[in-house]
Amino acid sequence: MRANGKIAVVGAGLSGAVIGRDLAQAGHQVEIFDTRDHIAGNCHTQRDQATGVMVHVYGPHIFHTDDTEVWNYVNSFQRFLPYKNRVKTTSNGQVYSLPVNLHTINQFFGKNFRPDEARAFIEEQADKSISEPKTFEEQALRFVGQDLYEAFFKGYTQKQWGCSPTELPASVLKRLPVRFNYDDNYFFHKYQGMPENGYTRMVEHILDHPNITVKLGTHFDRAEGKDFRHVFYSGPLDGYFNYEFGRLGYRTLDFERFTYDGDYQGCAVMNYADVSVPYTRITEHKHFSPWEEHAGSVCYRETARVCGPEDIAYYPIRLVKEKEQLADYVARAEQEASVTFVGRLGTYRYLDMDVTIREALDTARLYLSRLAESAPM
Ligand code: UDP
C-alpha cells in the first residue's frame, strides 16, 4: 500500500510508539511528538549514574500478561528476564506478604491453617449480608472480612485515593487476588518479566524505523492536525478540548528519592498500610533487576495526592462526576473523524502496559484495514 500524507502521533509512550511502528512498517511517514524530553512516557527508565541501578523514574512498572502476541511483541524489541512481583506490606509494626495469601492469614491470625481451613475461616469473617458488593469497602468486607480489611486495605486505599473506600467502586479491589495457598506472586498472568535494559531502551527499539521521526520537547497544537492525514492522540483527552467540560480528575504521585549504601529493605516494593505513615510505599529499584548486582541502592518513598494542572497525571479517578465529564468528552472525540484517541490519558482509563500495547496494535490494524478498504482499486 502507498501512503500519502504524513501521520501524526502525539505521545511517545507505549501507545504512540506501538502505533507509530505499525504504521511506519506499512509504509507511512510518521511524526511523533512528545512534550517531555524523553520517550517511553511514564514507564521511562534511566540508570542512576552513581550506583548503576536501573530506576523506574515514574514509579514501578512490572510487565505481566496472558497475551502471547503482546509478550512476543515486547520480547522482539528487548529481552525480558524473569521477574516475579512479590510485594510486602507493613501493618501495625509487622511485615506481611501480599496479596493476602495463606502466609498472611496464618501470620495475622496466629494460626497454622491448611488451605481449606483458611478458606472456611475467612468465609466466617466475611460479611455475607453483602450479596452484590458495589463499593471497595463492601467488596473487602464480603471477601476478607473486617479485620483484614482494616489491616491491609482501608488505610492504604485512603492514602492512595484520598477518599473513603466507601466512595470507590468495587472494581479497584478486584485487581487484587486472595489466595488460600502460599503463592505470593502478585499477578496471575502466564508471562511476567522485566526488560533487560529497561523500558526506555525497548521503546527506543520500537521507534527505530526509517519512517519514524520523533520530536521531543515539542507540544503538538490541535490546529497542526490539518497538516496530517490522521492524528493518533495519546495526550490528555480533556487537554485536547481545552478543558471545555472541566478537568478530568487524576491522582498524582510524589517520589521522595533517597539512596542507601547496601540493601535498604530487601524487596522491590514495601507497602505501608497504616494511615499514621504518610507514604503509601517504598520502592527499592535495584530489586526490579534481580539479575544485576549493585552495592548502592536507589529508593523512592511514594505519596499520592490530587493532581494539579502542572503535575503528572497517574491514576484516573473515574468517580461519578468524572464519568459524566468523560461522557461529554467522548461525545466530542467521536466528532473528530481524523483523530483517534488512545492510551491511558487519551481514553482516561487505568491501563496496564500489556493492555495498552494490545489496544495500540488493534488500533493500528483497524486503521490500516480501513485505509485498504477505502483505497481505489
Ligand atoms: N491496595 C490496598 N493495599 C495494598 C495494595 C493495594 O488497599 O497494600 C488497594 C488500593 O486501593 C489500590 C488497589 O488495591 O489502588 C489496587 O492495587 P494495585 O496493587 O493493583 O495498585 P496499583 O497497581 O493500581 O498501584
Residues whose N, C-alpha, C, O or C-beta is under 5 A from the ligand:
A	BS01	UDP	T89 F152 F153 K154 Y156 T157 Q160 V172 L173 R175 N271
